Amino acid sequence: MVKPRPLYNGDLVLRMLRGLIGDPRGKFRPNWSGPYVIRELTPEGAAWLTDLDGNQFLEPTNVDQLKKYYI
């Protein structure tokens, strides 16, 4: 059985890269970008992210597209 790993404000996460169909690197392209910091979590399952320089994303990301980043 897989243990769920909940996300919290301030956690470092990686964000799934999607929609790069025409990328010439094909299956060798990176699948994840980041790390990012979770600024705010909503009860609906969305996360507002910032990068490590403090720049904020303009739209939220679904938590299904995030995975925890461990240092």
C-alpha positions in Angstrom: 0.0 0.0 0.0 1.2 3.5 -0.9 1.3 6.0 2.0 -0.2 9.4 1.1 2.2 12.2 1.7 0.3 15.4 2.4 1.5 18.8 1.3 1.7 21.8 3.5 2.4 25.6 3.2 6.1 26.1 2.9 6.9 22.7 1.4 9.3 22.4 -1.5 7.7 20.7 -4.5 8.3 19.7 -8.1 5.7 20.6 -10.8 4.8 18.2 -13.6 5.6 19.5 -17.1 2.8 18.8 -19.5 1.8 19.6 -23.0 5.3 19.6 -24.7 4.2 17.4 -27.6 6.4 19.0 -30.2 9.5 18.9 -28.1 12.4 17.6 -30.2 13.9 15.8 -27.2 10.9 13.4 -27.1 10.9 11.0 -24.2 14.2 12.4 -23.0 12.8 15.8 -22.0 12.5 16.6 -18.3 9.2 15.5 -16.7 9.4 17.8 -13.7 10.4 21.5 -13.1 11.3 23.2 -9.8 11.7 23.2 -6.9 9.0 25.6 -5.9 7.6 26.6 -2.6 3.9 26.2 -1.7 2.6 29.7 -0.8 -1.0 28.7 -0.2 -3.2 25.6 -0.4 -6.9 25.7 -1.0 -9.4 23.1 0.3 -10.3 22.3 -3.4 -6.9 20.9 -4.0 -5.1 23.8 -5.7 -1.7 25.2 -4.6 -0.3 28.7 -5.2 3.4 28.4 -5.9 6.4 30.7 -5.8 9.9 30.0 -7.1 12.9 30.2 -4.9 13.5 33.8 -6.0 10.1 34.8 -4.6 8.3 35.2 -8.0 4.7 34.1 -7.7 2.8 32.0 -10.2 -0.2 33.8 -11.7 -2.5 30.8 -11.5 -2.8 27.9 -9.1 -1.6 24.3 -9.8 -3.5 21.2 -8.9 -1.9 19.2 -6.2 -2.1 16.1 -8.4 0.6 17.7 -10.6 3.0 18.2 -7.6 5.4 15.9 -5.8 7.3 16.7 -2.7 11.0 17.7 -3.2 13.5 16.4 -0.7 16.9 17.9 -0.1 
